[in-house]
Amino acid sequence: MKKNLKWLILVVGVLFVVSEAQFISYLLMQGQGQLEVLWNARPVDEVLKDSIDQKLREKLLLVEEVKAFAKEDLGLDSEGLYTTVYDQNGEDILWNLTACDPFALQSIEWSFPIVGNVSYKGFFDLEKAKYEEQKLKEKGYDTRIRPVNAWSTLGWFQDPILSNNLERSEGRLAELFIHEITHANIFLKDSLTFNENLASFIGEQGALQFLTNKYGQESTLLDDYKASENDTQSFVKHCLNGVSDLKILYTSFNENMSFSEKVKSKEMYMKKWVETLDSMPFNNPKIYIGRFEEKLPNNAFFMAFERYDSKKESFDLQLQGEFEGDLKAFIKYYVKNSDGL
């Protein structure tokens, strides 16, 4: 009995060391990727002295204006953020992997220092992301890999501007950087859905306010952003309806259903959801129509909208009700009280 117990302790110890070694290896890989970006990023002031394209120059200066707006008009500290530029050479450099139960909207979570539990895993190496994705697929999970447009290190490092983002429209650029600056000011450990929803909401509301202040109520840039945002919100609403429908569908599954019956029922719903999407009156349908021709969405796809968009309606009600539309006061409340939420 004692001999067996010793072997059990030994096996458990070995497994613990191996698992910790894999985790440490992952953190080192991420650290290496992050350091490479930081090391090769150039100061914005230095880039502006180069003979660069005029549109690029204007976008870099616009980021500076967005940072100043975030600080002065929204009360978000942007000091030291996005003072450098990393040239991606038109390539994606970071990807997120997510995974979800195949018959329940329950995401796989990973635990990390500082941020706590999160439902995605970042990779600076796409092949390593695909390798881990394959292991999750073999366990039966729904998976998704998508490029990351920007990220925040929550003030721990000097986050750079990624060059690909300078190709965005003025409104989308403002939205992105206000979103990321929000993360550097308001972040709750183990509260990914809250963090991402709040940052997304503030990013969108802040972009509208920034465009209005800079270009005026009648500007084409503001109108274009509003039209694009209307399409985005229509798509988001359709996706959140999908989340609700799928929760009902999976609740209806019982122990007498075979695996193949569950798969068929799920596939039927996904096809119906796509067909409904194709009939929606978007301002710019090319962005949305036909995107699922080769592959149907899965649970990991729908969970992204739960993660980023499911609470924005309640934030809007709070903004209009408690704060009478005053975005700066709304943000001040969360900056002050986020530790106690």
Beta strands, then each sheet from edge to edge (+ up, - down):
strand 1: 42-43
strand 2: 84-86
strand 3: 95-100
strand 4: 110-112
strand 5: 116-118
strand 6: 121-123
strand 7: 142-147
strand 8: 161-162
sheet 1: 1+ 2- 8-
sheet 2: 6+ 3- 7+
sheet 3: 4+ 5-
end
